[in-house]
Amino acid sequence: RSPPVYPTMTDGTVAVFESVGLNKAEAAAVASNPKLSSRLLRLIEHAGCSNGAEKAVGMFLYQAATSLPAEAEAHEPLVASYVASKKIARSAQMDAAIAYFKRLGKGSFDANVFEESCGIGIDFTEEKIAELVSRFLAEHEGALRENRYLYVSRLLGGVRTTELKWADGKSVKAEIDRQVEAMIGPRTAEDEEAAKKGKKGKKGGKADASKMQKSDGKGEGVKAKAAPAAATEEPKESTSELAGLLPPSANTTNEPAILEAHLKRTGGKWITRFPPEPNGYLHIGHAKAMRFNFSIAQKTGGDCLLRFDDTNPEAESMEYVDSIHDIVGWLGYKPTKVTHSSDYFQELYDLAVELIRRGKAYVCHQTAEEMRMGREKMTDSPWRNRSVEENLRLFDDMRKGKFDEGTAVLRMKGDMKHTNPNLRDTVFYRVRYTAHPIAGSAWCVYPTYDYTHCIVDSLEDITHSLCTLEFEVRRLSYFWLLEMLDLYKPVVWEYSRLNISHNVLSKRKLKKLVEDRTVRGWDDPRLLSLAAMRRRGYPAEAINAFCDALSVTRNENMVHFGYLEHFIRLDLDNKVERRFLVLDPLKITLKNVGDKVVEVEAPNHPKFPERGTRKMPLRNTVYIERSDFREKDSKDYYGLAPGKKVRLRYAYFIQCDEVVKDENGTIVELKCTADLESMGVVDKKIKGNIHWVSEDDGGKLYRCESRLYNTLFTCENPAELDDWEAGINSESEVVRPAALMEPVWGRSPGTAGTTVQCERLGYFCVDTDTSESRVVLNRTVSLKDSYGNKW
């Protein structure tokens, strides 16, 4: 396959980009990126804007160039035409268009679905805006009358969850102001006083709780820049995650009797859940989800459940169940209750029978491909209109094992013409002759995720079902099923997934890396599985602090790997003691030290004298880093060179007198003289201060294997590559097999996970491969950010 040919940067290219609204610096930066430049030029040409365009048009084309997935290349002319014709004229529409194509992937484009999802073609007259605002305010009238003008800022955020998000923002706000005043009257002195108290309570860097979520779960994101907190600490009481979520009693999507029964069962408390599927190891994205769900429960005095969504016995195992239990505990969380979806298999089956009785499900014998084509073309299954009695009998036969796998499924009887594909008769049950890791062989029919997830949320009285954005398309089917069965409906709110640069979080891709032995296993320290991060030495408290500092929003994001490393350094700096490690040893003979052993006193932690000191033996043979010596000196080099002095850290000044090489010209030894009167003496002319290791009192060296980790991928976003594996960094792990540890550490390195700071090198922890005969160290993180604070 030939590589793509990109245009080279020219003044003409920069001029084209400037003509559509980019400033000179932006235009030059885009033009210097061949791939991005090529795509933006295509979009500009498709839009007919080669001779210039309004800045708004240019900005939307630029957003499309930077954010549309690679699979959407064939649809670029379409997107450009929508922008040029101003059918896409608002940021919300552009964001929705990009989200549509990300969900679409390689699927078939549907113009009706696309336009509906982007709010295209809606005519917002003054009358229509007034009608929609009136309907919206009616849903929140109780809270508005109770909280008066303090509630208005929340209403403005909630508007973004309705059809009004496509309308002119100024017109919508003006209409809200007018109707609110008509409903509750003009502002009073009491309102002004309440507003002042609200502002006073927000001092101290806490986030402004100015966004809300409509009670049916749709909502704009809430940015949460919380201060770092330890895993076991209760998060700050007034953080902004809660600002977008109404309390359980305000969930008006339920009939009053259903909501009243729910509140009676729960006492009105908030109940969230962390629901991983046990088909793999948890990763950093799950840490964000855990932090969000458990934090909300803590802040409200509510409950958070750990639920295993175990409906696919072919992919799940007790290995993953045990790993998830282990990681949840390691991060400091104590679920109120641990459940499994399989705990409800009988209830789920009984409700499926009830769904059939109500004429809302049927047994179908189409193949998977036939169902896919039917849903794509919106054509009914030939078995869709069976009688209730026949469907009940056939479903019972499925339960009794009378059908082979793939020959019968239970499907919802939804709407095959609906614009949302999830309502086009999604599969609810299938036949699988595979033992379940929890339920054993009791069942041969298993419910699908789409059927199980919402029902178990309801059965467990979950008040807030918090999911990542890829589940947003399932929202309609989620509520449809609960509506059909007259079950309680939780609030549903979606937020963006966590993406970390230079890595992958897809279970499918992680599994391939493991199975292809590109990495050592699921806990390879180069991965961002939580097991791997723990093995690398990342503290649980640092991971939770990182998650606290992230924005919980609906906006797609890419967090730089350097930002994660920043929190690791912050956590470890004050915690861990200092030691010396020489990764690539070069022998030095101190000619004038003789056979005596000199005791050098070094602080365990320079910032905390109360933590004491350690004794380091210095003999006539010491070892330094090979990189700390050069044969040719320079002004900007502070290491050792012939005729030059440096300090052995905490010990003597030494000067290199002679360089010894082997027959291949490789330096094998330096002969130096130590200034025996210089211990503790300050000489500002001598700038070099290098670490070292010597033998212990018995003449023993403590060797270890040190593994140095770099990013797993050379590019920031491997998903942008045609072949994501082509971006794997061949130097993501560099092994130093003969590193030397200072004796006091080498004699007692500690158990797996024990971490120290190796001065000048970074933070290192003991790896799980360590044995009685072999010490293995992982570099957790370097001392300094190597990305230039790009994050």
N, C-alpha and C positions, 0 to 999 in steps of 0.2 A: 504494500500500500504506500503510495507516494505521500510525503508530508504536504500539508497545505501550504500554498504560496501566499504570503501576506504582502501588502504594499509597503514600501519603505517610506520613512518619514520625509515629507517635503514641506516647503513653505506653503505650497498650495493646499496640502492636507490641513495644516494648522489654520489656514485662512477659512477653509470650509467649516471647520469646527467653530471658529470664532463667529462666523456668519449666522450660526443657529443659537448663539447665546452663551457659549463657553467663553470665559475670560482667557487671556493669553496664556497664563500659566496652566490652566486646566486643559486648554487645547493642545499645548505642547506635550503635556503629560500623557494625554490619550494618544496622540500621534506617535509617541515613542513606544507604545504598547502595540505590537503588530496585530495580535489577535483582536483586541478591543477596537483598535482603529479600523480594521477591516469590517468588523460588524457594524460599527456606527456609520461608516460610509455607505454600507448597503442600505441601512435603514433610512438614511437621509435621501438616498437616491429613490428608494421605494416610495418615500413620502413626497417626492417631487420638490425637495427643498435644497437642491444643490446650489441654488443662488441665494440662499438665506431663508430664514423663517423667524417668527416671533420667538422670544426666549422661552416661553412656556412650552411651545411645541418642541424646541430643541432639547429642553430639559427632560421631557417625557421620552424622546428618542434616545437620549443618553441613558436614562434609567432602564429602558428596554435593552439597550446594548450591554449594560453591566449586569442585569438581573435576570433576564430571560434564560431558562435552562437551554443546554445545547440541543436537546431534542426539539425545541421550538423553532429551529432555523427555517424549516419549511413554511412556518407561519409568520415570518418576519414581514413580508409584504402586507399581510392582513393587518398586523399590529400597526405598522407605519401608516396605513390608509386610515385607520380609526383615529390615530393621533392627528394626522394632517387635516382630516375633515372635522376635527374637534368633537367627534363622538366620544372620545376619551379626552376629557378636559379638566379633570380634577385628580388630585393625588390619590384619593381613595379609589378611583376607577383604575388608575394605572397599577396601584398595588394589587387590586383584585384581579386584573388581567394577568399579572405575573404569577400570582398564586394559582390562577386557573391552569396556566400552562405547566406549572410545576406539578400539579395534581394529574394533569393529563398524561404527562410522560410521552410514551409512544402510542397512546390511544388515538381514537378517531375524534377529530374536531367536530363539535356541534355548535353551530352559530347561535342557535336559540339559547342554549345553556350558557354560552360565553357571554352573550349580551345581557342575559338576566343576571348573571353573577357579577357583572361589571356596572350594572345600573344604566345601561345604554338605551336610549330611546324613551326615557321617562320624561314627560313634560311636567315640570313643577310650576304650575300657576300659583298665584297667591292663594286661591281657594283650596288647591290641593295641599299646600303647605299648612294652611290653617286647619284643614281636616285631619291631617296626619298628626300635627302637634296636639290637637284636642284629644285624639285617640290615645296618644302616648301619655299625656298628662293624666288621663283618666285611670291608667294603670297604676299610677303612683300618687293618686290623690290623697290616700290616707297618710302616707309618709310625708307628703308635701304640707298637708294641713298641720301635722304634728311638729315638724321641724322648720316649717316656714322657709325663709330665704336661705337658711343654712343648707337646705337641700337642693337649691337651684344649681349650684356648681356641679353636683352629682348628676343632675338631670342633663346638663350639657354634655357630659361624657357619655351618658346613656343613649343620647340621640344617635351616636355613631353606630349603635347596634341595630338601628331601624332603617327603613327605606329612606329616611331623611338624610342619611349620610351622603346620598348622591346630590342633594339639593345645595343651593348657595348657603354657606354657613351664616353669613350676616343676616340673610332673610329669615332663616330658621331661628336664630337667637332673638331677633326682634319680635317674632311671633310668640316665642316662648315667654319673653318678658311681658308681652301684652296679655297673654292668657293667664299667666301666673298671677298677675296683679288683679285681674278680673275674678280669679278664683279665691284668693286669700286676702285681697286688699293690698293697699300700698305699704311700703316699709314703715315700720314704727321705730320709736326710740329703743324699744326692747330688742328689735331685730338688729339694730346697729350695735347694741351692747353685746348681744350674743355673737355677732361677727367678730368683735374685738377679742372676746374670750377665745374664740376658735383660732384666731391668728396667734394669740399669745401661746396657746398650747402647741403650736407648731414650731416654736423656736428650738434651736439646738441642732439644726441640720436634719430634722426628720422630714420625710417626704411629704409633699402636699397631697392630701387625700382628696383630690379634686375630680377623680373619675369614678364612674360607677358602672354597674352591670345591670342590664334589664333582668327581671326575675326569671325569664325563660333561659338565661344562661349566655345569651350572646353578649359580647362586650369588647370594648377596646382595651388594649393592654394597660397595665399599670406599671410604671417604672419604679423598681424598688432598689434604691442604692443604700442598702442598710450597712451599718458598720460591721466589721468582722466580729463574729461571735463564736464561742466554743460550741462544740457539738452538744455538750450536756447543759449549756446555758439556755435558759428560756429566752427566745428572741424578744427584742424590744417590744413593748406593749402597743405602740402606735405606729407600726410600719405600714407601708402603703399597700401591701397585698390585699388587706381587708377593704380598702377603699372601693374596689371594683366589685364587691360581693355583698348582696343584700342578705340580711339575716334570714334564717329558715322561715320565720313567721311571715315574711314578705313575699314568699314564693307563690305568686298568684296564678301560676300555670295550672294549678290543681283545682279541682272542684272544692268548695269550702268544706264539705264533709270529709273528703279524703285528706286534705291538709290538716284538719282538726284532729283526725285519728292519728296521723303521723306525729303531730306535736304532742299528743297525749302519750304516745309510745316513747318519745325521745326526751320529753320535758323541755323541748325547744332548744336543745343544745346543738351545736355545729358538729357534724360528723363527716369526715373526709376519709379517703382510702388511698393507699399506695398499692396498685394492682399489677405487679409484673407477671408476665407469662414465664413459667419456669422452663424455657427452651434455650437458655444461654446464660452467660454471666452478666451481671449488671455493669453498666459503664457510667461515666461522669454525667451523662444526660439523665440517668435515673437518680443520681445524687441531687440534681436540681429538682426533680419531681418530688423526691422524698422531702427535701427541705421545704418546699412549697406546701405540701399537704400536712406534714407534721407541725409546721410552724403555725398554720392557720388554726389547727386544733389546739395548740398550746396557747395562742393568743386569746382564744375565745373561751377557754376552759372546756373545750369539747373533746371529742374522741377522734383518733385516727386509726383505721384498721389496716393491717397488712393482709391483702387478699391475693392468693395465687390464682390467676386466670388460667386454669389448667383444663382446657376443653379439647386439646389436641394431643392424644396419647402418643402419637407417632413421633412427636418432636420433643416431648417433655420427659424429664427423668428426675429421680431423687437427688442426683448429683447437683442439679441446678437448684432444686428446692433447698437443699442444705446450704449451698453457697449463698443464696439470697438471705436466708436466716442469719448466716454468719456476718454478711456485709451490713445488713440493717442494724444489727447489734453493735458492730464495730463503729459505725457512724454515730452511735449514741442514742438511737431511737428505741423506744419501748412502745410497741403497738398496744392499743387498748385490747385488741383481740386479733388473733390470727385465724383466717378462714381460707377456704378453697372454694372455687366455683363448683368443684365436684361434690362439695358438701350438699349442694342443692340439686343434684341430678334428678332426684325423684320429683321435687317441686317443679323443676323446669319441664320435665316430661309431662306432668299433669297439666301445666299451663299450656303446653303445645296442644294437648288434647282439647282443652277448652277453646283454644284459638281455632281449631278445626271446627268445633261445634258452632262457633260464631261465624263460620264461613270465611275466615280470614287466613286460611292456610290449606295447602293441598299437596298430595304426593305426586311427584313428577318423575318421569323415567328418561328425560333427555340426558344426553351426554354433557360433559362439562363444556365442550366446544359448541354444542347446539344451544345450550343455555347462554353462553357468551354472545353468540350471534343473535339470538332472539332478543336479548337485552339491548344489544347495540342497535338492532333494527326496530326495536319496540314492537315485536310481534309476540303474540300469546303462545304459551306452551299448549300442545294438543290435549294435555291432561288438566288444563286449568279449571275447567268447568265440571269436574266430577262432583258427584253428590257428597254431602257431608258424611253419610253413612259409609260410602265406599272409601273415602279418605280415612275415616276412623279405622276401618278394617285393615287397610293397607299400612297405615302407620303402626298399628299393632303387629302386623306381620314383620315390619322392619325391626321392631323391638324384639321379636321372637327369633330373629336371625334367618328369615325366609328369603332374604334378598342378598345377592352378592354385592360386594363393594362396587360403587359406581353405577348401580342399576336402579336405585331409588333414593330420592331425597325428599325432605319436606321443605316446601317453599312458602314464603309469605304470599298472600294474595293482595298485593299492593296496587300499583298503578303502572302498567307497562308503558304508558305514554308520558309519564312524568319526566320533567327535565332533570331531576336528580336520579342518577342510575341506581342509587341504593334503595329506592322505592320500587324498582322494577323486579319484583318477585325474588328478592334475595333468598339464598338457601339458609334454612334454620337448623336442619338436622341432616346428618349423613350417616351411612353405615360404615363402621370400622371394626374389623375383627382384630383389634390390638388391645392388650391389657393396659389398663390405666395405672400409673405409678401410685395413686392413692386409692382409687376405687377398685382396683384389681380387674377381674374378668366379669364383673356383675353386669356390664353394659356392652352392647354391640352397636348402639346408636349414640352419637355424641352431638351435643348442640354446638353451633358455630359461635364465634365471638360476637357477631352482630346480634344474635338472639340472646346470648347469655349476659353480656355486659350490662345492658340496661336493666334487665329483670333482677339480677343480683344486686345492682345498685339500689333498686327499689326495695327488695326484700330485706336488705341490711339497713334501710332507712338512711342511706347516704344523703346528706343535705346538699353537698356541693361536689359534683363530678367534674374534676379538673383534668383535662386531657391536652395533649399537644395538637397542633393545628391540622395534622393529617387526618384527624378524626372528625373535623368539622363537617365534612361531606356526609357523615353518618348521623348527624344531628336529627334530621327529619325522620329517619327510620327508627332512631332511638325513641323519640317521643311518640311516633306512630304506634309502635308495639305496646308501649305502656298505656296509651290511650285505648287501644283495642281491648286490653285486658282489665281496664279500670283500675290500674295500679298507680301508686304514688309516683310523681315525677320529680326527680331532683333538679336543682339548678345545674346547668351544664355550662362550662366556660373553657374555651380553648386558648392556649398560649403557644408561642413559638418554641420549637425544639432548640436545644443547645447544640451549637456547632463549634468545634474547636479547630483552629487552623492546624495544618500540617498533620492531620490525622483523620481517621474514619471512625464512625460510631455505628454504622449499619451492621446489624448482627450477621447478615449474609456476607458482607465483606470481611468482617472480623473472623468469621468461621473459615472463610477461604484462606486467610493468612495463616490461621492455625493449622488447617488440614494440609496446606502446601508446605508447612514447616518453614515459612518465611520468618516466623517468630517461634519462640520456644514453647509457647502454649498460651492458654487464656490469661495467664498471669505474667506474661512477658512484660518487663518494665517499660517497654516502648509503647505498649498499648494504653488506651485510656479506659480499659475495664477497671472497675474499682479494686478487684483482686490484684491487678497489675500495679495500680498506683500504690496500694499498701505495700506490695513487695518492693517497690522502688524506694519506699521510705516516705511517701507523702502522708503527713499526719491527718487523721480524720478531722480534727479541728480546723485545719487549713482548708480542706475541701469544703467544709460547711461555711467557712468565712467567705470563700470564693463564691459559693452559691448565693449567700446573703447579698453580695455586692452586685450580682447580675440583675439585669432588668427583666422583670416578668411582664412581657408584652406580647402583642400579636404580630410584631414586626419580625421578619426574617433577619437573622443576625449571624455573624461569624466572629467569635471571640478569639483573639490572638492567644496562642499558646504561651507567649511571654507573660500574659496577664495572670494565667494560672500559676506560673512559676513565681511570680511576684508574691503571691499569698503563701507559697511554700516557704520562701525565704523569711517573710515576716514572722511566720510561726516558729521556725526553727532557730532563728538568730539568738534569741535570749534563752532558749531552752537547753541547747546541747553544749557539751564541753568541746574544747579544742584539742586536736592531736596533729601529729605530723605523719604524712604519707608521701613516699617518693614513688612516682609511677614508673619512670624510666631511669633507673639508677645509673649514675656515673661515679666511679670510685675516686675518692680523694685520699691521698696519704699525707698526713700532717707530720712533716719531718721532725719537728722539735717537740712533739708531745710525749714521745717515749711510750713505755708500756703502762703508764698509770691510767686510771679511769677517772675522768673529771665529772663530777655531778653538776648538771646544769638544771637550774630551777626554772620551770615554765608555768605560767598561770593556766588554770583549767578553763577560765573564762575571763578575758581582760576587762570586761565591763563589771564583773562581780567578784571583787577580791575575796569576799567571804566564802567563795566556793573553793578556795585553797589553791595549792600548786601541786605539781608532780615533778619527780626527779627523772631527768633524762641523762643516761650515760653517754659521755663523749670520749671516744678512744682515738688512737692515732690513725684509724681508718674510719672515714665517714662516707656517706653516699648522698649526692645531691641530684636534682633533676638534670638530665642531659640538656634540656632546653635552657638551663641556667648558666651554660657556658658557651662562649663563642671564642673562636681563635682571633677574629677581627672585631675589635671594640668599636663603639660609636657613641655619640653624645646622648642619644635617647635610649641607650641600653644600660640597665642597671645590674645586669648579672655579672658573673665572673669572666675574666679574660686574662691572657698572659700579662703579668706585671701589674695587675689591677687588684685592689682590695675590695672585699665585700664582708658583711657580717654574716656569720652563721647565726641564725635567729636565736636570741636569748643567750648567745655564747660569744666566742672570740671573733675578732677581725681575722680574716685569712687573706693571703696573697698567693696567686698562682705563679710558681717559679718554672715549672716544666710540664710539657704535654707529652704523654706516652701513647704511641699508636701501635697497632698490630701490623702484620704484613700486608693487610688490605688497605691500610691508611685510616682505619677506624680508630677513633680516640677510645682508649680503654682505661686510662688513669691520668689523674692530675696530681702533681706533687706540689704541695703548698707549705707555706710557713704560717703558723698561727702567732698572733700577737698575744702572748700569755698575760699581759697586763691590761687587756682591753675589755675584760668581762664587765659589763655594766657601764662602760665609758661611752659617752656620746661624742661623735665626731660628725658634724653636719656635712663634711666634704664626702663622706662615704655614704652613698645613697642606697646601695644594694643591700638587701636583707633577706636572705634566702633560707628556706627550710631544709632540713637534713635528717638523716637517720644514721645511727651507729649501732654496733653490736651491743648486746647487754653485758652484764658483768661476767657472764660465763662464755662470752665470745660467740653468742648465738644471734643470727639474723632472723627476723620474723617476716616470712614471705607471704604474699597473698595474691589472689587474682582480682584485679579491679576492672569493672565493666563501666565504661563511660558511654552515656547515652546522648544521642542527638535526636532531632525530630525524625519520626518514622518516614515522612515524605518530604521531598525537597521543595514542593510547591505548597502554597497556603491552602488551596482548595483542590484536593485530588478529584473531586466530583466533576470539575470542569475539564478534566482530561478525557480524550476519547478512550484511552486505556488507562484506567486509574492505577493499575499496578505498575505502569511505566514510571510513575512518580516516586516509587519506593527508594528511600535513601540508602545507598549501599554502605554508608558509614553511620547508620543509625545506632549501631553498637560497635564500639571499639574496645577490644579486650587487651589489658596489660597483664600478661600472665605472671610476671615476676616482680611485682611491686613490693616495696618494703614498708613495714609499719614500725613506728617507734615501739620500743620494747614494752613499756607499761601498758600499751594498748594491745600489742601482739600477744602478750601473755593472757589477756582476758578481754577478747573482743566483744563479748556479750552474745546474746541470742539473736535470732533472726529479727530484723527490724530495729535493732539498737543503732542509734544514729549519733554521729559526731560531725563537727566541722573540721575538715582537714585544711589547715591554714594555707591560704593562697590557691587552693584547688576547688573547694566546694564542700557540699554536705554529702556524706557517704553513710550508707547503712549496711548492716550485715545481711547478706542474702540467704535465702532458704537452702541454697546448695552447699552452705557451709557444713563441714563435718569436723570430727576431732583431728583429722589429718590435713585439713584444707580450709582456709578462710577465703570466702568470696565476698567482695564488696560491690555495691551498686552506687554509682554517683547519682544521688537524688536530684540535685540541682547545682549548677555552678554558683559561684559567689556573686557574679554580676550578670545583669541582663545582657544577653548577646544579640538582642534584636533592635537595639537603638530606641527603646521605649516606643515601638510602633503601636503598641496596644494603648 
